[in-house]
Amino acid sequence: MNVDKMKELIETIVKPLVDHPEEVSIIETTDERNITYLLSVNREDIGKIIGKQGRVIKAIRTVVYAAGTSHNKRIHLEINE
């Protein structure tokens, strides 16, 4: 899955969960061994993305990591607070 498709996947998962979908943004950084996606949402929506005991973000990360297994790099999804 290419980088643009990965961003679309993250947006598709996250936007229905938040009250301010227009404020969802994803910044991608790459180095020789990692691809990091930095997810930014409205401050009011951070709790919805993390979920109780981190269950929602863990589930999102599981899907993203599974979709990114075709890359030869590690994929990370972080929340910008």
PEMO-V209230 format. One record per backbone hydrogen bond with DSSP energy under -0.5 kcal/mol. NH is the residue of the N-H (numbers start at 1). CO is the residue of the C=O. If there is no record, write none. Layout:
NH,CO + NH,CO
//
This chain:
6,2 + 7,3 + 8,4 + 9,5 + 10,6 + 11,7 + 12,8 + 13,9 + 14,10 + 15,11 + 16,12 + 17,14 + 18,14 + 18,15 + 23,20 + 24,21 + 25,40 + 27,38 + 29,36 + 31,34 + 35,74 + 36,29 + 37,76 + 38,27 + 38,36 + 39,37 + 39,78 + 40,25 + 41,80 + 45,42 + 46,42 + 46,43 + 49,45 + 50,46 + 51,47 + 54,51 + 55,52 + 56,50 + 57,50 + 58,54 + 59,55 + 60,56 + 61,57 + 62,58 + 63,59 + 64,60 + 65,61 + 66,62 + 67,63 + 68,64 + 69,66 + 71,68 + 74,33 + 76,35 + 78,37 + 80,39 + 80,78 + 81,79
//
